[in-house]
Amino acid sequence: MNERQNAWGLLASKREFFSGRWVVRSVALLYSAYLFVVPAYGHSPVVWLGFAAFYGLFLVVYYLVGELTGQQQAAAFGLFFVIAFAYYPLHPGGYAIFIYPFATLCLFLHRLRTVFLVLLAMMAGVIVETRAVGHGFDTVENVLLFCVILGLSNFAFARQARTNSLLERANEEIERLTQEAERERIARDLHDLLGHTLTAITVKLDLARRLLSDDVERARNEVVEAEQTARSALAEVREAVAGYRAEGLEAEIRRARHSLFAANVNLTTSIAAASLTPSQVNVLCLALREAVTNIVRHAHSSECYVRLAEKDGIIHFAVEDNGRGGVIREGNGLRGMRERVRSIAGTVIVTDSESGGTSVEIELPEQSDPPMASWVVRGADEP
């Protein structure tokens, strides 16, 4: 489909360029009228009618070659050159007739080698015909001179026009791909943000409902935290649309701890000092959020382990649980995680963990972006 669109785009650019030079082409026709009048001057009306029909055919072909494509256009150009060779014996000074088909053809040729091959073939025919009709060979030099000057000029203009057209379409394609990438980013981020926060709110409100009859104070605290989570979600959605992630991994671990605690899952962390770029922090935060959301929803686990280490220029990040594990179905969340990690040249491996649950391991290479300050999460095992 794209190749067909590119072909139509190139055809449109050719026609646009060919039509855009209508001033030059129309002025050139003034001289062509002179060429067809001179041989008929002083002859009978029958000769005038003959040259008028000849000139009419010339004009039809002259304007038709720019509208045709493929074999039809090739046939039209062939007829164009036949008209030139048929006219040449009628007027010794009408050598300029060869400029019209050759200069027009140069608007549609892509290779300079082809231009010279056509020129050589045409000049060979001109030399043979000049010798056959007895014209002076100085006309051959004039044909060569004007065809080289005007033909190469048209060839250069046409190549520049095609280049500009390709650049314009490339810029349009880049803009389209950028918009699609931005839409996909927003869709992934909104899925991760809303999926996590709505799950957390649901868990907290469910816990508050069960605690109403036994522990009203704790139930009230859960409702307050659910409200705070909802407000935080609203702010995070706005940040996702704007493309910002400023809180860092430490804040994301704290949020994960609260969500897991509400679901009766204990979080244990092993976080080593690491130099992370903003893009890496963004990816790891959203990966942690997606993993925690899946644990709360599906894992039925009691323990969650989060590890971060940097070794030999590779950043290792893992989230494990001791839940039921089993078959892993990759939905929008995991797919978005893979795409996001792949965008910064990282890899994601989802397997069964040693504790029987699921393990999500991410490896990120060092990047050349200015890193954020190294940090260590302390007291991470405190609820």
Secondary structure, DSSP 8 states (H G I E B T S, - for coil): -HHHHHHHHHHHHHHHHHHHTHHHHHHHHHHHHHHHHGGGTTS-HHHHHHHHHHHHHHHHHHHHTTT--HHHHHHHHHHHHHHHHHHGGG-TT-GGGGHHHHHHHTTT---HHHHHHHHHHHHHHHHHHHHHHT--THHHHHHHHHHHHHHHHHHHHHHHHHHHHHHHHHHHHHHHHHHHHHHHHHHHHHHHHHHHHHHHHHHHHHHHHHHTTT-HHHHHHHHHHHHHHHHHHHHHHHHHHHT---S-HHHHHHHHHHHHHHTT-EEEEEE--B---HHHHHHHHHHHHHHHHHIIIII--SEEEEEEEEETTEEEEEEEE-S--------HHHHHHHHHHHTTT-EEEEEE-TTSSEEEEEEEE--SS-----B---STT--
